[in-house]
């Protein structure tokens, strides 16, 4: 069993993802035979009715047989995929990794690693999937043996080897009939392309059989070499990434057409690294590619589990929490205009945050403060209306910042001011007036 980066599996418990298939069952038995401490986690997605229930029962029975804890999670993957608008496979992946992380959070310090049972045949299928998609960097890298705290100790075994070992030892497992359906690309590769690779011809055209295990192991060695090379280049990529993006506490700015962005086009490995970074922020691979292609219309957004990416005019802004103005109340008082002018003359930049000085036109108005609303408008000196949305556009306010400004309006939807941005032409304080109104915005 692979332990290529000295995972020290004998020192701390590992959480094994066990579906009930031959590969994950074999992994659990291997851990037991090697005296590695572990527990098991199983997700019942409810996709196969009674068959899913039998999968769960087998895993629970196996955990009792091996004397380890077993964590079970039940979910409706089909319904979740419909709500999220994603494929069932993607939803299932999200469900299981959220479950694994939840287990670790409930048992802090207990599980150093999460082990999945991806094997060598999966690895070869992965190669063809990404080769077909045109992503050669990810194709030749193969399935990562190690990705953060996630390890894949079974990658050195082919599926047939696992079947043989499990059969010889009398281990029970479950088969998922959906693995034979040609509706999925992976299944078509598994059942149509890989069998052809086991056949070749000699010099006179007679068919010969190649050793499938050698083929899988050859690619496994190549992919591991590629992964190790990538690990060596990781510090360089980290430096490139950090010199490209601009970070704040809750946001990441990815500018367009920077020198490093241009390097992405000529370095597939670095491109794959950046895609991985974006996926760590919760974006899907498709979303990451859209972000890096910069071909989403300005104002568009992509939402992940952790961030919202907003397409700006010259890049992408990724917000962990999109800026939203704090709510509050208004305190309005009447003042003499000449006293206000004397006061303002002593202030820096002739302004005070969260304070407005308005003319007598607002007398009797019921003013409120809140976030922007559809249909709100300014009234110009000409008497014409100007939509608030058009004002934001003219001032080049990005979509992700439009809720960062408190809007003061009256009962008819007329905007009196957008704090920190603009005050209505017809409501600004007039120095010729004898008195004006001071409006203080008091945050809650």
Helices and strands as residue ranges (DSSP letters): E 13-17, H 22-33, E 38-44, H 50-66, E 70-74, H 77-84, H 88-106, E 111-115, H 120-132, H 136-141, E 146-147, E 150-151, H 159-168, G 177-180, H 185-188, I 189-193, H 194-197, E 199-201, E 207-209, H 212-244, E 246-247, E 251-255, H 259-266, H 268-280, H 285-293, E 301-303, E 308-312, E 315-319, E 328-336, H 337-344, G 348-350, E 355-358, G 360-362, E 368-370, E 377-379, E 385-387, H 388-394, G 399-401, E 407-409, E 415-418, E 422-423, E 435-443
